[in-house]
């Protein structure tokens, strides 16, 4: 059995700011999310993703969405 839960919102362009040249980004999505996430490209391909970003989960405490348990990267695409 698999139980999956998710949250998805449209936040507009102001909720995500990035600088590809510096390898940084900041995300602050609207409710039901709370807090902010900060991305920084790291040496050796290991990026840093930290902050207070959380999302509520049915029947539980808000889930933290940042920290070393997450593997993150920033890509650019031309389309």
C-alpha positions as a printed NumPy array, in Angstrom:
array([[  0.   ,   0.   ,   0.   ],
       [  1.187,   3.497,  -0.787],
       [ -0.268,   6.642,   0.704],
       [  0.752,   9.887,  -0.925],
       [ -0.086,  13.398,   0.102],
       [  0.82 ,  16.602,  -1.65 ],
       [  0.339,  20.335,  -1.83 ],
       [  0.667,  22.479,  -4.906],
       [  0.045,  26.204,  -5.34 ],
       [  0.504,  28.899,  -7.943],
       [  2.429,  31.69 ,  -6.354],
       [  3.414,  33.913,  -9.225],
       [  6.855,  35.156, -10.15 ],
       [  7.435,  37.016,  -6.863],
       [  7.494,  33.772,  -4.868],
       [ 10.734,  32.561,  -6.475],
       [ 13.824,  34.682,  -7.051],
       [ 17.011,  33.246,  -8.522],
       [ 20.419,  34.269,  -9.81 ],
       [ 21.914,  31.628, -12.1  ],
       [ 25.231,  33.47 , -12.264],
       [ 25.701,  33.348,  -8.5  ],
       [ 23.972,  29.983,  -8.08 ],
       [ 21.464,  31.259,  -5.525],
       [ 17.687,  31.194,  -5.136],
       [ 15.004,  32.083,  -2.588],
       [ 11.53 ,  30.578,  -2.518],
       [  8.611,  31.818,  -0.423],
       [  5.399,  30.153,  -1.656],
       [  1.931,  31.175,  -0.431],
       [ -0.311,  29.206,   1.937],
       [ -0.614,  26.383,   2.729],
       [  3.217,  26.603,   2.728],
       [  4.942,  28.716,   5.346],
       [  8.462,  30.064,   5.661],
       [ 11.242,  30.422,   3.1  ],
       [ 13.801,  28.205,   1.422],
       [ 17.281,  29.356,   0.429],
       [ 19.437,  27.616,  -2.195],
       [ 23.163,  28.053,  -2.754],
       [ 25.301,  26.085,  -5.179],
       [ 28.105,  24.328,  -3.369],
       [ 31.617,  23.175,  -4.066],
       [ 31.92 ,  19.784,  -5.69 ],
       [ 28.303,  19.853,  -6.881],
       [ 26.83 ,  19.64 ,  -3.367],
       [ 24.243,  22.412,  -3.012],
       [ 22.878,  23.879,   0.197],
       [ 19.105,  24.061,   0.765],
       [ 18.129,  25.612,   4.088],
       [ 15.472,  27.743,   5.695],
       [ 12.125,  27.529,   7.455],
       [  9.988,  26.24 ,   4.557],
       [  7.218,  23.877,   5.752],
       [  3.902,  22.467,   4.562],
       [  1.053,  21.051,   6.676],
       [  0.249,  17.357,   6.459],
       [ -3.135,  15.85 ,   7.244],
       [ -3.026,  14.321,  10.692],
       [  0.476,  15.501,  11.525],
       [  2.802,  18.354,  12.279],
       [  3.983,  20.546,   9.377],
       [  6.66 ,  18.847,   7.273],
       [ 10.019,  20.573,   6.954],
       [ 11.029,  20.969,   3.291],
       [ 14.652,  22.098,   3.712],
       [ 17.843,  20.69 ,   5.141],
       [ 20.627,  18.239,   4.325],
       [ 18.18 ,  15.347,   3.746],
       [ 17.137,  17.011,   0.459],
       [ 19.153,  16.733,  -2.731],
       [ 18.728,  19.971,  -4.693],
       [ 20.027,  21.539,  -7.878],
       [ 19.257,  24.536, -10.043],
       [ 19.022,  24.012, -13.783],
       [ 18.333,  26.414, -16.593],
       [ 16.492,  25.388, -19.721],
       [ 16.088,  27.078, -23.048],
       [ 12.843,  26.185, -24.664]])
